[in-house]
Amino acid sequence: MDLWLKDAAPSPALRRWYSHAPGKWTEFRRRYVAELRANADALAPLRERLESDARVTFVYASRETQRNSAVVLKAFLEGPRTAR
């Protein structure tokens, strides 16, 4: 791993609130996307790598493969820029 964008991760408060409770998933996504929009500069190094077709691997610590912050971050980065 040669790049860790700690500021692009969900805030500690948001992670604690979510605690991987399935019933909170929709609200977690909404809140995390709001954090990503508010901290767009933290994503610049990642966007540069994606635009250069460099390999990017999203790493997460959850056992949950479908509901985790990496899923939200990837969808956010792949979505239309006008929605950000």
C-alpha positions in Angstrom: 0.0 0.0 0.0 1.5 3.3 -1.0 -1.3 5.8 -0.3 -3.6 6.0 2.6 -6.1 8.8 2.5 -7.2 8.9 6.1 -9.1 12.2 5.6 -11.2 10.4 2.9 -12.5 7.8 5.4 -15.7 8.3 7.4 -15.2 10.4 10.5 -14.6 8.6 13.8 -18.0 9.8 15.0 -19.8 8.5 11.9 -18.1 5.1 12.2 -19.0 4.8 15.8 -22.6 5.8 15.1 -23.0 3.4 12.3 -21.3 0.4 14.0 -22.2 -1.7 11.0 -25.9 -1.9 12.0 -27.7 -2.9 8.8 -30.7 -0.7 9.7 -28.4 2.4 9.6 -26.9 1.6 6.2 -29.0 4.1 4.1 -28.4 6.9 6.6 -24.7 6.0 6.9 -24.3 6.3 3.1 -26.1 9.7 3.1 -23.9 11.1 5.9 -20.7 9.7 4.5 -21.4 11.2 1.1 -22.0 14.5 2.8 -18.6 14.2 4.5 -17.0 13.4 1.1 -18.6 16.4 -0.5 -17.4 18.6 2.3 -13.9 17.3 2.1 -13.5 17.0 -1.7 -9.8 18.2 -1.6 -8.9 15.0 0.4 -9.9 13.0 -2.6 -7.6 14.8 -5.1 -4.7 12.3 -5.0 -7.2 9.4 -5.5 -8.9 11.1 -8.4 -5.5 11.7 -10.0 -4.7 8.0 -9.8 -8.0 7.0 -11.2 -7.8 9.5 -14.1 -4.3 8.1 -14.9 -5.7 4.5 -15.1 -3.5 3.5 -12.2 -4.6 0.5 -10.2 -6.6 1.5 -7.1 -7.5 -1.0 -4.4 -10.1 0.0 -1.7 -9.2 -1.5 1.7 -11.7 -1.8 4.5 -11.7 -3.6 7.9 -15.4 -4.6 8.0 -16.4 -8.3 7.5 -19.4 -6.9 5.6 -18.6 -6.9 1.9 -21.6 -5.1 0.6 -22.2 -2.4 3.3 -18.9 -0.7 4.1 -17.3 2.7 3.6 -15.2 1.4 0.6 -18.4 0.6 -1.3 -19.7 4.2 -0.7 -16.4 5.8 -1.6 -16.1 3.8 -4.9 -19.7 4.6 -5.9 -19.1 8.3 -5.0 -16.0 8.4 -7.2 -17.6 6.6 -10.1 -20.7 8.8 -10.0 -21.3 11.9 -12.0 -19.3 14.9 -10.9 -22.3 17.1 -11.0 -23.9 15.2 -8.2 -21.0 15.9 -5.9 
